[in-house]
Amino acid sequence: MRERTARPRRYVMCRPEYFDVTYAINPWMDTAKPVDTPLAVAQWERLRTVLQESGHRVELVDPEPELPDMVYAANGALVIDGKVLGARFRHPERAAEGTAYLRWFRQQGFRAAASRHVNEGEGDFLYTGTLVLGGHGLRSDRDSLLEVQEFFGHPVIGLELTDPDYYHLDTALAVLDRDEIMYYPQAFSPGSREVLRHLFPDAIEAQAADAEVFGLNALSDGRRVFLPEAATALAARLRERGFEPVGVDLSELLKGGGSVKCCTLEIRA
Ligand code: ARG
């Protein structure tokens, strides 16, 4: 079996102190269902600890009381080669998060620019090490794909998302290692599925049962793959490929439509 090596990463996270479901902008959100915020914080703390114990650096952005979705740090920006492109959200409820993350990056000394087009950061843009995969159709605008390509100088491959349950690219696809991915084909348009098969013929194709528990909303350091613990079949497939799956329980954050990957934003400096 192939030997996998981890590379230390740097992540930004935001403690879900004010996490709640006060509006519904994706099918997973139900404002009638109560949210246990202390439980969300405890589950999130566990994720942070697991990442740190695995040798990764976690930096924190201060949560804001009016922004219950701010815990989903992945949406705050896209950072490659030390360049930061701040998000522009589709929904007004999340608009101020773009400013908050941009301010944080500037305070850390990064040169950060705001997107002109709707662009939900690493929710829709995933870097494979050579390409940027850009999800559109449900959240980020098609025009944002060209903006990202121009800004970072890395080729962007557009992928059309068609199932509202998988409204961000990172709910249906995860990068495991350089140009190695796993994804849920049914979340994409027929043409985009073809593109994925051409580009990644050896990819792991997930089944519905794993996609539905947000198994694709995963984070890989090259060896360990942090993913929702309910995605057991996917964990077995990862093990076959030499990865070490690390199951994490973020059930409370699933009520907002997010899990492991959504809670982290990678800084590639
Ligand atoms: N409630 C948030 C929204 O619908 C969840 C965002 C999840 N983040 C992600 N990277 N997929 O926008």
Residues whose N, C-alpha, C, O or C-beta is under 5 A from the ligand:
A	BS01	LIG	I25 N26 D69 Y72 A74 N75 G123 H168 D170 G256 G257 G258 C262
